[in-house]
Amino acid sequence: MSVSEHRKKLYDSIPDGSMVICHAGIPVHTNEDDYYGFEVNSQFFYLTGLERESMIFMAVKTGGKTSETLFIEEADPLAERWTGKMPTKDGARSVSGIEQIRYTTDYPSAVGRYMSRCRIERVYFDLYRCGESDLPDYNAVKAREFEDKYPAVTLCDLHAACVPLREVKDGDEIELVRRAVDITRRGLEYVMKTLKPGMMEYEAQADFEYTCRRLGAVKQAFGTIAGSGKNGCMMHYVTNRDEIRDGSLLLLDLGAKYGNYCSDITRTYPASGRFSPRQRQIYDLVLKANIAVAQTARPGLTLRDLNDTAKKVLGEGLVGLGLIEREEDVGKYYMHSVSHSIGIDVHDADFSGDVLRPGWIISDEPGLYIDEEETGIRIEDDLLITEDGCEVLSRDIIKDPDEIERFMSRGE
């Protein structure tokens, strides 16, 4: 499926008298004249396939027909001298499939003409906000500016409109995630070859990210987590500055991003190449939960259902190990949920409570975090929901403890 078909699915889902406006975003300064790495707005990318800053996508649905326009910056030879070639109309048209390409200087007058000549009752902007304390997103800022100019028009959330479309991945999207997962596999194998006590956590991170970049993944899906010992008990530990001590475990939560689609994998390795008997006990329990979730996942269930499966296995196991007295106390050592959607974003668009359908890609990531033993173990796979179950996309990434020890002992 092409991005043109993504747009058609959106147009079919919104009512007549609608306008869609989505900004790719702009570079954000760090200090002085440097910038943070640019991340394109996810809805913009889903609808256009383009990752360049300062572009604007606009579509208008009236009278049962939809017109669409892409606005790009006009090439500036002086700017190109410093930052490289800018997109051309032909290049943007080729990637997006949008025929009408104009320059951003034409955008205000184009909006004005539609608003004065067409019956536009609602306009869709990406209004998503992750947390109350976040700074307003660029699209949200532009939405408020639009609302000030056209107060009679109802603002609607493009993010919410795209969630049902993005939950189910098409064949092209699935193949990009497969490629990202395979690059991640190769990166983790390189880490297993080089891992040894005395290394720093950031060295393991560097070995993984070097391999990903060499294989064509120019971005990571998220900041690499490389937590050894007690650091593995922190869910989103990204400091990665401590020494990996002999006898400790290294928890690696990471993922390559390929074609702007994410993988999300966690593996836990013994620094010395062999698990201690106690580490093996805990690892086997987490692996049992990981396998149970994959065996359970199928259309019609929810992510909550899968988490209940993981909690049941972990709770029973922890009682058996004497770490808790009642299964319902599993939260002492297992603090997060077992699954989330994966796609353009590593925590991809979904609505809480939506039932799984074929084409969803989700994580399967049970874990146990035992502070008093400085032991954090998480095992995470990426699952593709199929017609009657799921496919473990990351099945080739070693997770059996015997296989891990054999691989690390050979230094392949």
C-alpha positions in Angstrom: 0.0 0.0 0.0 1.3 3.5 -0.9 1.0 6.7 1.0 -1.6 7.7 -1.6 -3.7 4.9 -0.3 -3.1 6.0 3.3 -4.5 9.4 2.3 -7.5 7.8 0.6 -8.3 5.8 3.8 -8.2 9.2 5.7 -10.5 10.9 3.2 -13.0 8.0 3.4 -13.1 8.4 7.2 -13.7 12.2 7.4 -17.0 14.0 6.6 -17.6 16.4 3.7 -16.8 20.0 4.4 -13.4 19.1 6.0 -9.9 20.5 5.6 -6.7 18.7 6.6 -3.6 20.7 7.4 -0.5 19.0 8.6 2.9 20.6 9.0 6.1 18.4 8.8 7.6 20.5 11.5 10.6 22.8 11.8 14.2 22.4 13.1 14.5 23.3 16.8 17.6 25.2 18.1 19.7 23.7 20.9 22.2 26.5 21.6 23.6 29.2 19.4 23.3 28.0 15.8 23.0 24.2 16.3 19.8 22.2 16.1 18.3 19.1 17.5 18.0 16.2 15.1 14.9 16.8 13.0 12.0 14.4 13.5 9.2 14.7 11.0 5.6 14.8 12.3 4.3 11.2 12.3 1.0 12.0 10.6 2.7 14.0 7.9 5.1 11.1 7.2 2.2 8.6 7.2 0.3 10.7 4.7 3.2 11.8 2.4 6.2 9.6 2.9 8.4 12.7 3.2 10.7 13.6 6.0 11.8 17.1 5.1 11.2 20.0 7.5 9.0 23.0 6.8 6.7 21.2 4.3 2.9 21.5 4.6 0.2 19.0 3.5 -3.3 20.3 2.8 -6.4 18.4 1.6 -9.9 19.7 1.2 -13.0 17.4 1.0 -16.1 19.2 -0.4 -18.9 18.0 -2.6 -17.8 14.4 -2.3 -14.4 15.2 -3.9 -11.0 15.8 -2.4 -8.2 18.0 -3.6 -4.7 17.8 -2.1 -1.7 20.1 -2.2 1.8 19.8 -0.9 3.7 23.0 -0.1 7.5 22.9 -0.1 10.2 25.5 0.3 11.5 27.0 -2.9 15.2 26.1 -3.4 17.6 28.7 -2.3 21.1 28.3 -3.9 22.8 30.1 -1.0 21.1 27.9 1.6 22.0 24.8 -0.5 25.6 25.8 -0.4 25.5 25.3 3.4 23.0 22.6 4.0 22.7 20.6 0.8 20.2 20.3 -1.9 16.5 21.0 -1.1 13.6 18.9 -2.4 12.3 19.7 -5.8 8.7 19.6 -6.9 9.3 16.6 -9.1 11.1 14.8 -6.2 8.3 15.5 -3.7 5.7 14.5 -6.3 7.5 11.2 -6.9 7.7 10.2 -3.3 4.2 11.4 -2.2 2.1 10.8 -5.2 0.6 14.3 -4.8 0.3 16.0 -8.1 -0.2 19.6 -7.0 3.0 20.9 -5.5 3.4 24.6 -4.6 5.8 26.7 -2.6 5.2 27.5 1.0 4.9 31.2 0.2 1.6 30.3 -1.6 0.1 28.6 1.5 -1.6 31.5 3.2 -3.4 32.6 0.0 -4.4 29.0 -0.8 -6.0 28.6 2.6 -7.8 31.9 2.3 -9.3 30.9 -1.1 -10.6 27.7 0.2 -12.1 29.3 3.3 -13.8 32.0 1.3 -15.1 29.8 -1.5 -15.9 26.5 0.1 -18.1 25.4 3.0 -15.4 24.3 5.4 -17.0 23.3 8.7 -14.0 21.6 10.4 -10.3 21.5 10.0 -8.0 18.7 11.1 -4.7 19.5 12.7 -2.4 17.2 14.7 -3.4 18.2 18.2 -1.7 15.3 20.1 0.0 16.1 23.3 1.9 13.5 25.3 2.1 15.3 28.7 0.6 18.4 30.2 4.0 19.8 30.9 5.2 19.5 27.3 5.8 22.5 25.2 3.1 22.9 22.5 3.9 21.0 19.3 4.4 23.1 16.2 1.2 21.7 14.7 -0.7 22.7 17.8 0.7 26.2 17.6 -0.4 26.5 13.9 -3.8 25.1 14.9 -4.3 27.9 17.4 -3.2 30.5 14.9 -5.8 29.1 12.4 -8.5 29.1 15.0 -7.8 32.8 15.8 -8.3 33.6 12.1 -11.3 31.4 11.5 -13.1 31.0 14.9 -16.3 29.6 13.3 -14.5 26.5 12.1 -14.3 23.5 14.4 -10.8 22.2 15.2 -10.5 18.4 14.9 -7.6 16.2 15.9 -5.8 14.6 12.9 -3.9 12.3 15.3 -7.1 10.8 16.5 -8.3 10.4 12.9 -5.2 8.6 11.9 -4.9 6.2 14.9 -7.4 3.7 13.5 -5.6 3.8 10.2 -2.1 3.5 11.6 -2.9 0.6 14.0 -3.1 -1.9 11.1 0.1 -1.9 9.1 0.1 -2.6 5.3 2.5 -4.9 3.6 5.1 -2.2 2.8 5.1 -1.0 6.5 5.5 -4.6 7.7 8.5 -5.1 5.5 10.2 -2.0 6.8 9.7 -3.2 10.4 11.1 -6.6 9.4 14.2 -4.9 8.0 14.6 -2.8 11.2 14.3 -5.9 13.3 16.9 -7.8 11.2 19.4 -4.9 11.5 18.7 -4.9 15.3 19.5 -8.7 15.3 22.8 -8.2 13.6 23.6 -5.3 16.0 22.9 -7.5 19.0 25.0 -10.3 17.7 27.9 -7.9 17.4 27.4 -6.9 21.0 27.4 -10.5 22.1 30.7 -11.0 20.3 32.4 -8.1 22.0 30.8 -8.0 25.4 33.1 -8.7 28.4 33.5 -7.6 32.0 35.2 -4.3 32.5 33.6 -2.7 29.4 31.6 0.5 29.9 27.9 0.5 29.2 28.3 3.1 26.5 30.8 0.8 24.7 28.1 -1.8 24.3 25.8 0.9 23.1 28.4 2.1 20.6 28.9 -1.4 19.2 25.2 -1.8 18.6 24.7 1.6 17.0 27.8 1.3 14.8 26.4 -1.9 13.3 23.0 -0.3 12.7 24.5 2.7 11.0 26.8 0.5 8.9 23.7 -1.5 7.7 21.7 1.5 6.7 19.7 2.4 9.7 20.6 6.1 10.1 18.5 6.5 13.2 17.7 4.6 16.4 14.0 4.0 17.2 14.8 5.6 20.7 17.7 6.2 23.0 19.6 2.9 23.5 19.2 1.5 27.1 22.3 -0.4 28.2 21.8 -1.0 31.9 24.1 -3.3 33.8 23.6 -4.7 37.3 21.3 -2.4 39.3 20.9 -0.1 36.3 18.9 -2.8 34.6 16.2 -2.4 37.2 15.4 1.1 35.8 12.9 1.0 33.0 14.3 3.9 30.9 17.9 4.1 32.0 19.8 5.9 29.2 22.8 7.2 31.1 25.0 4.2 30.0 28.1 5.4 31.9 28.8 2.6 34.4 31.3 -0.2 34.2 29.9 -3.7 33.3 31.1 -5.8 36.2 32.0 -9.4 36.2 29.0 -11.5 37.2 26.5 -8.8 36.3 23.8 -8.9 33.6 23.5 -6.3 30.9 19.9 -5.3 29.9 19.8 -3.9 26.3 16.5 -2.3 25.2 17.1 -0.8 21.8 16.0 -0.9 18.2 17.1 0.2 14.7 14.8 2.5 12.7 14.7 1.8 9.0 12.7 3.8 6.4 11.3 5.7 9.4 9.8 2.5 10.9 10.8 1.2 14.3 11.9 -2.0 15.9 11.9 -2.5 19.7 13.9 -5.4 21.1 15.2 -6.2 24.6 17.7 -8.8 25.4 19.6 -9.5 28.7 23.1 -11.0 28.5 25.6 -12.2 31.2 28.7 -10.0 31.1 30.9 -13.1 31.6 29.1 -15.1 29.0 27.4 -17.5 31.5 24.3 -17.0 33.7 24.7 -17.8 37.4 22.2 -20.4 38.7 20.1 -17.6 40.3 20.2 -15.4 37.2 19.1 -18.4 35.2 16.1 -19.0 37.5 14.9 -15.4 37.0 15.7 -15.4 33.3 13.8 -18.7 32.7 10.7 -17.2 34.4 10.7 -14.1 32.2 11.3 -16.2 29.1 8.3 -18.3 30.1 6.1 -15.2 30.3 7.5 -13.9 27.0 6.6 -17.2 25.2 3.1 -17.3 26.9 2.2 -13.9 25.6 3.3 -14.8 22.0 1.2 -18.0 22.2 -1.8 -16.0 23.4 -1.7 -13.0 21.1 -4.4 -13.1 18.4 -7.1 -11.0 16.9 -9.9 -10.0 19.2 -7.8 -9.6 22.3 -6.6 -6.4 23.9 -3.2 -5.4 25.1 -4.7 -5.6 28.6 -5.5 -9.3 28.0 -1.9 -9.9 27.1 -0.7 -8.1 30.2 -2.9 -10.3 32.3 -1.3 -13.4 30.7 2.2 -12.1 31.6 1.2 -11.2 35.2 -0.3 -14.6 35.7 2.9 -16.4 34.6 5.2 -14.0 36.5 3.1 -14.0 39.6 3.0 -17.8 39.8 6.7 -18.0 39.3 7.6 -15.4 41.9 5.5 -17.3 44.4 7.4 -20.4 43.5 10.7 -18.7 44.0 9.6 -17.3 47.4 9.9 -13.7 46.4 6.2 -12.9 47.0 3.5 -14.7 48.9 0.5 -13.9 46.7 0.3 -13.7 42.9 -1.4 -10.3 43.1 1.8 -8.9 44.6 3.6 -9.4 41.3 3.7 -5.6 40.9 6.6 -5.5 43.4 8.9 -6.8 40.7 7.0 -6.2 37.5 5.9 -2.5 37.1 5.0 -2.0 33.5 2.7 -3.4 30.9 3.7 -6.2 28.5 2.8 -4.6 25.2 2.4 -1.5 23.0 2.0 -0.8 19.3 5.1 -0.4 17.1 5.4 1.4 13.8 6.4 4.9 12.7 6.8 5.6 16.4 8.3 3.1 18.8 5.2 3.6 21.0 3.0 3.8 18.0 -0.5 5.2 17.6 -3.3 3.2 19.2 -6.3 3.7 21.4 -6.3 2.1 24.8 -8.8 -0.8 24.7 -8.9 -1.3 21.0 -8.9 -5.0 20.0 -6.1 -6.5 18.1 -6.6 -7.0 14.4 -4.4 -8.7 11.7 -1.7 -6.2 10.8 -1.0 -4.8 14.2 2.6 -4.9 15.3 3.1 -5.0 19.0 5.8 -5.6 21.6 6.0 -8.6 24.0 8.2 -7.5 26.9 7.8 -9.1 30.3 10.4 -8.3 32.8 11.4 -8.7 36.5 13.4 -6.1 38.4 14.8 -7.3 41.7 16.6 -4.3 43.3 17.9 -6.3 46.3 19.7 -8.7 44.0 20.8 -6.0 41.4 19.1 -8.1 38.8 17.0 -6.6 36.0 15.8 -9.0 33.2 13.6 -8.1 30.3 13.0 -10.1 27.1 11.2 -8.2 24.3 10.1 -9.4 20.9 8.1 -7.7 18.1 4.9 -9.5 17.2 2.8 -9.2 14.0 -0.8 -10.1 14.6 -2.0 -12.6 11.9 -5.5 -14.0 11.1 -5.3 -16.7 13.7 -2.4 -15.7 16.1 0.8 -13.9 15.6 4.2 -14.1 13.9 7.3 -13.4 16.1 9.2 -11.0 13.8 12.2 -11.2 16.0 12.3 -15.0 16.3 15.9 -15.1 14.9 17.2 -12.8 17.7 18.7 -15.3 20.2 17.0 -15.4 23.5 17.3 -19.1 24.7 19.8 -18.9 27.6 21.7 -22.0 26.4 22.0 -20.5 22.9 23.2 -17.2 24.3 25.9 -18.9 26.3 27.0 -21.0 23.3 27.1 -17.9 21.0 29.1 -15.8 23.5 31.5 -18.7 24.3 32.4 -19.0 20.6 32.7 -15.3 20.0 31.3 -15.8 16.6 
